[in-house]
Amino acid sequence: MEFTGFIARNFNEFLSYTGFANAEFTNIIMIIIGIVAIWLAIKKNFEPLLLVPIGLGIILGNIPFRADAGLEIGLYEDNSVLNIFYQGVRQGWYPPLVFLGIGAMTDFSALISNPKLILIGAAAQFGIFGAYMLATALGFEPNQAAGIAIIGGADGPTAIFLSSKLCPNLMGAIAVCAYSYMALVPVIQPPLMRLLTTKKERVIHMKPARNVSQTERILFPIIGLLLTTFIVPSGLPLLGMLFFGNLLKESGKTTRLAKTAGNSLNDIVVMLLGLTVGCSTQASEFLTLNTIFIFLLGALAFVIASASGVLFVKFMNLFLPKRKKINPLIGNAGVSAVPMSARISNNIGLEYDRHNFLLMHAMGPNVAGVIGSAVAAGALLGFLS
């Protein structure tokens, strides 16, 4: 009898540790959200490199267990493996490394050959500052409003970097929101582009970009680094790594380093970043009224940013001669979603004229948007930290 009682007590103790005993309804909701994210990535091809790690992370972060068990397995438990990985998000290590990879993979020649395209990338940042004003009007603290507003740049690493510094309690919701809207670029932007442009504007042919010399390519990251960081030194971690990666690519002498930064290193960081961001969306922290506001304001910021780019091109065309007019369809690429939004510009252009290839032209404002969102984040950090 004593042995039977011992077995029964231990079995009951074991049951108390299981997920079935500790599960709450909110855990189930978050697990379903994670499954939906994976389904969208695999079935609908919505940015699988982002949504698969995030989706599985959401599931992983919402597996229920006894918080008082001292097992050191949860994301927020000191010394757990997930907590160690999460330091890269919380301390802001991962975003600069992602920017290093972006710089190593990005060709800035479209922007160098037509510098006025940087104005489109700047115009798209209106989404960030518009959302900031709305968030403060709704009662969010200035630091929280800045973290929410940066979603309008459609740049996941920048959103994580800024929110980790200004509003770490909202970082999980902000990061998932930013990456979700990045993945939904093919859904959100095309109807907006059609709404804001005429058929005549959609078939504008732009002059081919001039050839850019290697000297210009090498000078660009150096000059770009000096100009941007002298204006916003607080953006140095992101901008410094972005231009460093691009210099590795363009120098012609560090090809191995550029390939490592743009391929294997970037893949590793993106995997860990996506997984840990997903894990941070534990139901108790994520399923709140603030999260709903964040998603709504994030969507509005992204729409404003995309619309601002398109409308600014239309404004520019009022002052440009006919042979130098810009196709407004590349205005959406001012957001920092490389190269997704540039591909959307090209695809919509081909719908109306199968000989009108806009991809290289759209890459100009697209890479300008990367720089612009980092500068905007640096400005907000400088003002609010």
C-alpha positions as CSV (number, residue, x, y, z in Angstrom):
1,M,0.0,0.0,0.0
2,E,2.8,2.4,0.8
3,F,4.4,1.7,-2.6
4,T,1.1,2.2,-4.3
5,G,0.7,5.5,-2.5
6,F,4.2,6.6,-3.5
7,I,3.4,5.8,-7.2
8,A,0.1,7.7,-7.0
9,R,1.7,10.8,-5.4
10,N,4.5,10.9,-8.0
11,F,2.0,10.3,-10.9
12,N,-0.2,13.2,-9.6
13,E,2.9,15.3,-9.3
14,F,3.9,14.4,-12.9
15,L,0.5,15.4,-14.1
16,S,0.7,18.7,-12.5
17,Y,3.8,19.5,-14.6
18,T,2.1,18.7,-18.0
19,G,0.8,21.2,-20.4
20,F,-2.7,19.7,-20.2
21,A,-2.8,20.6,-16.5
22,N,-1.5,24.1,-17.0
23,A,-3.1,25.1,-20.2
24,E,-5.4,28.1,-20.4
25,F,-7.7,29.2,-23.1
26,T,-5.4,32.0,-24.1
27,N,-2.5,29.6,-24.7
28,I,-4.7,27.7,-27.2
29,I,-5.6,30.9,-29.0
30,M,-1.9,31.8,-29.4
31,I,-1.0,28.3,-30.6
32,I,-3.7,28.6,-33.3
33,I,-2.3,31.9,-34.3
34,G,1.2,30.3,-34.7
35,I,-0.3,27.5,-36.8
36,V,-2.0,30.0,-39.0
37,A,1.3,31.9,-39.5
38,I,3.0,28.7,-40.6
39,W,0.1,27.9,-42.9
40,L,0.3,31.3,-44.5
41,A,4.0,30.9,-45.0
42,I,3.9,27.5,-46.6
43,K,0.5,27.4,-48.3
44,K,0.3,31.1,-49.4
45,N,4.1,31.8,-49.7
46,F,3.8,34.8,-47.4
47,E,7.5,35.5,-46.6
48,P,8.2,31.9,-45.3
49,L,11.7,32.9,-44.2
50,L,10.0,35.2,-41.6
51,L,6.7,33.5,-40.8
52,V,7.9,29.9,-40.3
53,P,10.4,30.8,-37.5
54,I,7.9,33.3,-36.0
55,G,5.0,30.9,-36.2
56,L,6.8,28.1,-34.6
57,G,8.2,30.5,-32.0
58,I,4.6,31.6,-31.1
59,I,3.7,27.9,-30.6
60,L,6.9,27.2,-28.6
61,G,6.4,30.3,-26.4
62,N,2.9,29.3,-25.5
63,I,3.4,25.7,-24.5
64,P,2.0,25.8,-20.9
65,F,4.1,24.6,-17.9
66,R,4.2,25.3,-14.2
67,A,5.9,28.6,-13.7
68,D,7.0,27.7,-10.1
69,A,8.6,24.5,-11.1
70,G,12.1,26.0,-11.5
71,L,12.7,24.1,-14.7
72,E,14.5,27.0,-16.5
73,I,12.9,26.3,-19.8
74,G,10.8,29.5,-20.4
75,L,11.9,32.5,-22.4
76,Y,11.7,34.8,-19.4
77,E,13.5,32.4,-17.0
78,D,17.1,33.2,-16.3
79,N,19.7,30.7,-17.6
80,S,17.2,28.9,-19.9
81,V,18.4,28.3,-23.5
82,L,15.6,30.4,-24.9
83,N,16.4,33.2,-22.5
84,I,20.0,33.2,-23.7
85,F,18.8,33.4,-27.4
86,Y,16.4,36.2,-26.3
87,Q,19.2,38.4,-25.1
88,G,20.0,39.1,-28.8
89,V,16.6,40.6,-29.1
90,R,16.4,42.3,-25.7
91,Q,19.9,43.8,-25.9
92,G,19.6,44.7,-29.5
93,W,22.3,42.4,-30.9
94,Y,20.3,40.8,-33.8
95,P,19.0,43.9,-35.7
96,P,22.5,45.4,-36.4
97,L,23.6,41.9,-37.6
98,V,20.6,41.7,-39.9
99,F,21.5,45.2,-41.3
100,L,25.0,43.9,-41.9
101,G,23.5,41.2,-44.1
102,I,21.2,43.6,-45.8
103,G,24.1,45.9,-46.7
104,A,26.1,42.9,-48.0
105,M,23.2,41.9,-50.3
106,T,22.0,45.3,-51.5
107,D,23.0,47.0,-54.7
108,F,22.7,50.8,-54.2
109,S,23.4,51.6,-57.8
110,A,19.8,52.5,-58.7
111,L,19.9,55.1,-55.9
112,I,23.4,56.4,-56.8
113,S,22.4,56.8,-60.5
114,N,19.2,58.7,-59.7
115,P,19.8,60.5,-56.3
116,K,16.4,62.2,-56.3
117,L,14.8,58.8,-55.6
118,I,16.0,59.2,-52.0
119,L,13.2,61.8,-51.6
120,I,10.6,59.1,-52.2
121,G,12.2,56.9,-49.4
122,A,12.1,60.0,-47.1
123,A,8.4,60.7,-48.0
124,A,7.4,57.2,-47.0
125,Q,8.6,57.9,-43.5
126,F,5.6,60.1,-43.0
127,G,3.8,56.9,-42.0
128,I,6.1,56.7,-39.0
129,F,5.6,60.2,-37.7
130,G,1.8,60.2,-38.6
131,A,1.4,57.0,-36.5
132,Y,3.5,58.5,-33.7
133,M,1.0,61.5,-33.4
134,L,-2.0,59.2,-33.5
135,A,-0.5,56.8,-30.8
136,T,0.2,59.7,-28.5
137,A,-3.3,61.1,-29.1
138,L,-4.7,57.6,-28.1
139,G,-2.9,57.8,-24.7
140,F,0.3,55.9,-25.3
141,E,3.4,57.2,-23.6
142,P,5.9,58.9,-26.0
143,N,8.3,56.0,-25.8
144,Q,5.6,53.5,-26.5
145,A,4.2,55.7,-29.4
146,A,7.6,55.7,-31.0
147,G,7.9,51.9,-30.9
148,I,4.5,51.5,-32.4
149,A,5.1,54.2,-35.1
150,I,8.2,52.6,-36.4
151,I,6.1,49.7,-37.7
152,G,5.2,52.1,-40.6
153,G,8.7,51.6,-41.9
154,A,7.9,47.9,-42.6
155,D,11.3,47.1,-41.2
156,G,11.3,44.3,-38.6
157,P,14.9,44.6,-37.3
158,T,14.5,48.4,-36.9
159,A,11.2,48.0,-35.0
160,I,12.9,45.5,-32.7
161,F,15.9,47.6,-32.2
162,L,13.9,50.7,-31.3
163,S,11.3,49.0,-29.2
164,S,14.0,47.1,-27.2
165,K,15.4,50.5,-26.2
166,L,12.2,52.5,-25.6
167,C,9.4,50.1,-24.8
168,P,10.6,46.6,-24.1
169,N,7.2,45.6,-22.6
170,L,5.6,46.1,-26.0
171,M,8.5,44.6,-28.1
172,G,6.8,41.2,-28.8
173,A,3.6,42.7,-30.1
174,I,5.5,45.4,-32.1
175,A,7.9,42.9,-33.7
176,V,5.2,40.4,-34.7
177,C,3.1,43.3,-36.1
178,A,6.0,44.7,-38.1
179,Y,6.9,41.3,-39.6
180,S,3.3,40.5,-40.3
181,Y,2.8,43.7,-42.4
182,M,6.1,43.0,-44.1
183,A,4.7,39.6,-45.1
184,L,1.4,41.1,-46.2
185,V,3.0,43.7,-48.6
186,P,1.6,41.7,-51.6
187,V,-1.9,42.0,-50.1
188,I,-1.9,45.5,-48.8
189,Q,0.0,47.6,-51.3
190,P,-1.5,46.7,-54.8
191,P,-5.1,47.9,-54.1
192,L,-3.7,51.1,-52.6
193,M,-1.4,51.7,-55.7
194,R,-4.3,51.2,-58.1
195,L,-6.5,53.5,-56.1
196,L,-4.0,56.4,-56.0
197,T,-2.8,56.2,-59.7
198,T,-4.4,56.7,-63.1
199,K,-4.0,54.3,-66.0
200,K,-1.9,56.9,-67.8
201,E,0.4,57.2,-64.8
202,R,0.9,53.4,-64.5
203,V,2.3,53.2,-68.0
204,I,5.0,55.9,-67.7
205,H,8.3,54.6,-69.0
206,M,11.3,55.8,-67.1
207,K,14.7,56.5,-68.6
208,P,17.2,53.6,-68.1
209,A,19.5,54.2,-65.2
210,R,23.0,55.2,-66.1
211,N,26.0,52.9,-65.4
212,V,27.5,53.5,-61.9
213,S,31.3,53.2,-61.6
214,Q,33.0,51.1,-59.0
215,T,34.5,54.2,-57.5
216,E,31.0,55.6,-56.9
217,R,29.9,52.3,-55.4
218,I,32.8,52.3,-52.9
219,L,32.4,56.0,-52.0
220,F,28.6,55.7,-51.4
221,P,28.8,53.6,-48.1
222,I,31.5,55.8,-46.7
223,I,29.8,59.1,-47.6
224,G,26.4,57.7,-46.6
225,L,27.7,56.6,-43.2
226,L,29.2,60.0,-42.5
227,L,26.1,62.0,-43.6
228,T,23.6,59.9,-41.8
229,T,25.4,59.3,-38.5
230,F,26.5,62.9,-38.2
231,I,22.8,63.8,-38.4
232,V,21.6,61.0,-36.1
233,P,24.5,59.4,-34.1
234,S,21.9,57.3,-32.2
235,G,21.3,55.4,-35.4
236,L,24.9,54.3,-35.5
237,P,24.4,50.6,-34.7
238,L,22.0,50.1,-37.6
239,L,23.5,52.5,-40.2
240,G,27.0,51.6,-39.4
241,M,26.4,47.9,-40.0
242,L,24.3,48.6,-43.1
243,F,27.1,50.6,-44.8
244,F,29.8,48.3,-43.5
245,G,28.1,45.3,-45.2
246,N,27.7,47.3,-48.4
247,L,31.4,48.3,-48.4
248,L,32.4,44.6,-48.0
249,K,30.3,43.9,-51.1
250,E,31.5,46.8,-53.2
251,S,35.2,46.9,-52.3
252,G,36.0,44.0,-54.6
253,K,38.5,42.7,-52.0
254,T,36.3,41.2,-49.3
255,T,34.0,39.0,-51.3
256,R,34.2,36.1,-48.9
257,L,33.2,38.3,-46.0
258,A,30.3,39.8,-47.9
259,K,29.1,36.4,-48.9
260,T,29.3,35.2,-45.3
261,A,27.5,38.3,-44.0
262,G,24.8,38.1,-46.6
263,N,24.2,34.4,-46.6
264,S,25.1,32.1,-43.7
265,L,25.4,34.7,-40.9
266,N,22.3,36.5,-42.0
267,D,20.3,33.2,-42.2
268,I,21.4,32.2,-38.7
269,V,20.5,35.6,-37.2
270,V,17.1,35.7,-39.0
271,M,16.3,32.2,-37.7
272,L,17.1,33.1,-34.1
273,L,15.5,36.5,-34.4
274,G,12.2,35.1,-35.8
275,L,12.1,32.2,-33.3
276,T,12.7,34.3,-30.2
277,V,10.4,37.1,-31.3
278,G,7.7,34.5,-31.7
279,C,8.5,33.0,-28.3
280,S,8.1,36.4,-26.7
281,T,4.4,36.5,-27.6
282,Q,3.3,34.6,-24.5
283,A,-0.5,34.9,-24.1
284,S,-0.4,36.8,-20.8
285,E,1.8,39.5,-22.4
286,F,0.3,39.4,-26.0
287,L,-3.4,39.1,-25.7
288,T,-4.2,42.6,-24.4
289,L,-6.1,45.6,-25.5
290,N,-2.8,47.4,-26.2
291,T,-1.9,44.7,-28.7
292,I,-5.1,45.3,-30.7
293,F,-4.3,49.1,-30.8
294,I,-0.7,48.3,-31.9
295,F,-1.9,46.2,-34.8
296,L,-4.5,48.8,-35.9
297,L,-2.0,51.7,-35.6
298,G,0.7,49.6,-37.3
299,A,-1.6,48.9,-40.2
300,L,-2.5,52.6,-40.5
301,A,1.2,53.6,-40.3
302,F,2.0,51.1,-43.1
303,V,-0.8,52.4,-45.3
304,I,0.2,56.0,-44.7
305,A,3.8,55.2,-45.6
306,S,2.9,53.4,-48.8
307,A,0.4,56.1,-49.9
308,S,2.9,58.9,-49.0
309,G,5.5,57.4,-51.4
310,V,3.0,57.2,-54.3
311,L,1.5,60.6,-53.7
312,F,5.0,62.2,-53.4
313,V,6.0,60.9,-56.8
314,K,2.8,62.4,-58.3
315,F,3.8,65.7,-56.7
316,M,7.3,65.5,-58.0
317,N,6.0,64.9,-61.5
318,L,4.3,68.3,-61.5
319,F,7.8,69.8,-61.7
320,L,9.6,67.3,-63.9
321,P,9.7,67.5,-67.8
322,K,7.8,64.8,-69.6
323,R,10.9,62.8,-70.5
324,K,12.0,62.7,-66.9
325,K,8.7,61.9,-65.2
326,I,8.7,59.1,-62.6
327,N,6.2,56.2,-62.6
328,P,4.2,56.6,-59.4
329,L,4.0,52.8,-59.1
330,I,7.5,52.9,-57.6
331,G,6.4,55.2,-54.8
332,N,5.2,52.2,-52.7
333,A,8.8,51.0,-52.6
334,G,9.7,53.8,-50.3
335,V,8.9,51.6,-47.4
336,S,11.8,49.5,-46.0
337,A,10.6,46.0,-47.3
338,V,13.5,45.0,-49.5
339,P,13.0,43.7,-52.2
340,M,9.3,42.8,-51.7
341,S,7.8,46.2,-52.3
342,A,10.1,46.8,-55.4
343,R,8.8,43.5,-56.8
344,I,5.2,44.7,-56.3
345,S,6.0,47.9,-58.2
346,N,7.4,45.8,-61.1
347,N,4.5,43.3,-61.1
348,I,1.8,46.0,-61.1
349,G,3.6,47.9,-63.9
350,L,3.8,44.8,-66.0
351,E,0.0,44.3,-65.6
352,Y,-0.6,47.5,-67.5
353,D,2.4,47.3,-69.9
354,R,4.2,44.1,-70.3
355,H,7.3,45.9,-71.6
356,N,7.5,48.3,-68.7
357,F,10.0,46.9,-66.2
358,L,10.2,48.9,-63.1
359,L,12.2,46.7,-60.7
360,M,15.5,48.5,-61.0
361,H,13.9,51.9,-60.7
362,A,11.9,50.8,-57.7
363,M,15.0,49.5,-56.0
364,G,16.2,53.2,-55.6
365,P,13.4,54.3,-53.2
366,N,13.4,50.8,-51.7
367,V,17.0,51.0,-50.5
368,A,16.4,54.7,-49.6
369,G,13.6,53.4,-47.4
370,V,16.0,51.1,-45.5
371,I,18.2,54.1,-44.8
372,G,15.3,56.4,-44.0
373,S,13.7,54.0,-41.5
374,A,17.0,53.6,-39.7
375,V,17.5,57.4,-39.6
376,A,13.9,57.8,-38.3
377,A,14.6,55.3,-35.6
378,G,17.8,57.0,-34.7
379,A,16.0,60.4,-34.5
380,L,13.2,59.0,-32.3
381,L,15.8,57.3,-30.1
382,G,17.8,60.4,-29.8
383,F,14.8,62.5,-28.8
384,L,13.2,60.1,-26.4
385,S,16.0,58.1,-24.7
